Amino acid sequence: MEGGIRTSDNCKQSEPNRPLVSVITVVLNGEKYLEQTIQSVLSQSYDNIEYIIIDGQSKDKTLEIIKKYESKIDYWSSEKDGGIYYAMNKGIAHANGDIIGILNADDFYSQDTILNVVNTFLNTDADVFHGDIIFLNDKQETRMQPDIHKMMQQPSVFHPTCFVKKQVYSKIGDFNTEYKISADYDFLLRCLKSNFKFEYIPHVLTYFRPGGMSASCASNLEGYKIMQIHQTGFHKAVAWRALKCYIKTFIKKVINLKK
């Protein structure tokens, strides 16, 4: 099942000094926050945006929400897929923009996010654009700045804030679907190792709700594998962190069983 403006052959294009920016949202049963995510894209102060939503055949009201905004969404599809990174790759294959951003279905952009990205795109020769992130947790907001110099130790450039030139994907490939949690970290490490230029934008670009698999012990384990493959030199520290996480989780389960 698919829909959107493009299914009527109405395709947006880049214009002089107005590059087309593709934003991709992947979702599965995301009715809780999806509408806020969509509205944050549609209300951007920059308007040459191609919005793509890839749904993994949700069982809740996700599809209803997508159809509510169908006249403003360039392309959407709903079908069973192989997971979050498979869906992201599918969205990238449908993207026509000069720059591509990926916005999760429970996150949202600041109103001027894409305008700030486009202005930087027009005035630099960078390939990957990124900025500050606000973590939303327990009604608290924590602003964090990236530190590209720590990327070999941890994902210190925040993928939810990243916008990447489409030609980067053409040169080094998209997300490795062998990874289920941290393929975005692997992708950014590949960008760094391929000498693509990162440009920091000193603004809050994305509001992010942490949780799910990215906050699990398995995330540390997958991070260990990625660091080992990329020979970052810090994979052993992450392995210890994963082990401690699993031990802590086991102890909690034992305590709960005794109650």
N, C-alpha and C positions, 0 to 999 in steps of 0.2 A: 504494500500500500504506500502511495506517495502523493504529494501535492505541493502547492506553493506557486508563486508567481511564475517561476521558470517553466512550469509544465505547460504554460500557454505561450512559450517561446518569447517571453519577456525577460531578456537577460541584461543585467547591468554590466557596464564597462568602465574602465578607467578613462579619465579625461585629463587634459593638461592641468597639472598641479592639483588634481583631485583623484588620487589613486583609489582604486577599488579595494576595500578591505573586507575580507571574508571572515566571518565569525562563526564558529562551529560549536554547537551544544550537543553533547551526547547525553541520553537520559534513559533510565529504566525505573519505572514506578516512582517518578519524581514529582508527584502532584503537590507536595508540601511547599516547595520553593520555586518551582518552574516558572510560574507566572511572574514572580519578581525578577528572575533571570531574564526572561524574554523582554520585559518592560525596560530593563536597564540597557538592553541593546537598542531597542526601538526608540528610546528617548535620548540617544547620544546627540551631542551638539554638532557632530560631524555626520553628514547624511549619505555619503556614497558608500553604503555598507551592504554587503550581501550576507544574509543570515540563513544559515543551514542548521537544521535540527535532525539528528539521527536518533530515532527511538528504537530500543531493543524489544519491541512488542510488549509494551507495558500492560499490566492488568488493572491498574487503577484509573484515575481520571486524566492521566497525562495526555492521551490522545485528544480528549475533549478540549483541553487547554491549548494544545497546538492548533487545532482547527478553529478555535476562537480568534486566533491571530493569523490565520492562513493568508489573508489578503496582504499581509505585511511581511510574511516569511518567504524568502526566495525559493527555498526547496526544503522539503521534509520527507522522511520516509519512516515507516514503521514495520519492522520485521525482525525476527529472531536473528541474533548475530553471535559472534564468538567472544564477546566481552568488550570492555570499555575501549581498549586500544584498537581493536578491530573496528569499532564504530568510529573512532577518531580517524583512522586511515580511510574509511569509507567517506567521511566528510571531506577530508583533504582531496580525495579523488574528484569530488564534485565541486571543489572550490575554484573560482576563476580570478580571485583577487591577487593583487601584487603582494599583499601581506595577509597572513592568516593568524587569527587568534583563536584559542580554544577556551571556552567558558563552560565550566561544569554546571550541571542543572540545579545546584543548590548554592551557587555563588553569583555575584553580580558586579558589574563595572561601576566606577565613578562616572558621573555624567560627561566629563571631558576626556575620558580615557583615550578614546580613539582619535580625537583631535590632537592630543598630545603626542600620540604615536605617529600620526601622519606628519605633523610638523617636524618631528625628529627625523622621520624617513626622508622628507624633502631636503633636509639640511645636513645630512650626514651620509656616509657611505656604509653604514652599519648593515648587518644582516639579521641580527636578533635584537629586539627591543624589549626591555623589561624595566620594572620599577618596584615601588613599595607595595606591600600587601597588608591588609588588616585582617587578623584572625578574629573571628567571631566565636566566642566560647563562653557559655554560662552568662550571657547578657553582658559580657565584657568585650571591649575592643582593644586589641593589641597591635600596634603598628610595628612592622618589621622592615628593615632595609636589607637588600641583598648584599652579599659579599662574594664577588666572583672569585676572589683569591682562595676561598675555602671550598670551592666546588669539588676538589679531590677528596675532601673529608666528609662532605655531606651535601645534600641538595640546597645550597645556599643562594642560588638564583631560583626564584619561585616561578615554576612553570605556569600557574594560573594567571600570571601577569605578562607572560611572554607573547610577543607577536613576531612571527618569523616570515621572512621573504619566501615566497613560494619556490623560488629557484633553489633554496637550500634543500627542500625536500627532494627536488629533482636530482640534486647532486649526491646526497648521502642517504636517501631513502627516508621512509616515514618511521612509525613506531614499530619496534620489535614485539610482535604479539606472543613471543615465548614468555615475556614478562607479563604478569597479571596485575602488578601493583605499582612498579617503579619504572616503567618503560619511558616515561617522560624524563627521568633522571639520566637514563642511558642515552636518550636522544640528545640532551643538552651536552653531555660529555662528548658525544660524537661531533657535535658542532664545534666545541672547543678544540678538540684534537684535529679537526679539519681546518682550523685557523679562521673560522668565520668570526666576524667582528661583532661583539656584544656592545650595546649602547644602553647605559643606565638613564632612565627618565626619573627625575626626583619628585615624583608625585605618587599618590596612592592610585594604583590602577585597578586593583581588584579587592573585593571583600570576599573572604574565604571561610567556609565552615569546615573545620577539620573533623575527622572521624572516619568511620568505615575501615576498609583494609589498609589505607595509608597510615593509620595510627596503630596498626597491629604488630605483633611480634614477627609475623611473616614478612612485614615490610622491611624490617631490619635484615632478615635472612636474605631477601631478594637483593637488598642494597649491598650486602656482602658479595653476592655473586657478581653483580655489576662492577663493583670496585675491583674485584679480583681480575675480571676479564679486561678492564681498562688499565690495570696495573697502577692504581692510584697510590698504593703504598699505605693505605689506611684501612684495608679490608679486615685485618685482624681485630682492630678496635671495634668495628661494627659487629663482627662475629661474637665478641664477648658481650656486646650490648644485646644481641639477639638471644644469647644463652641466658643472660640475667632476666630478660623479659619472660622467657618461657618458664624459668624456675619460679619467678614471682607469681605468674599466672597459675602454676601448679599448686603452689602453697595456698593461694587464695581459694582454690577449689577444695583443697583438703580441709581448710578451716570452715568453709561453708557446709561441707558434708558433716562435720562434727557438731554443727549447731542444731 
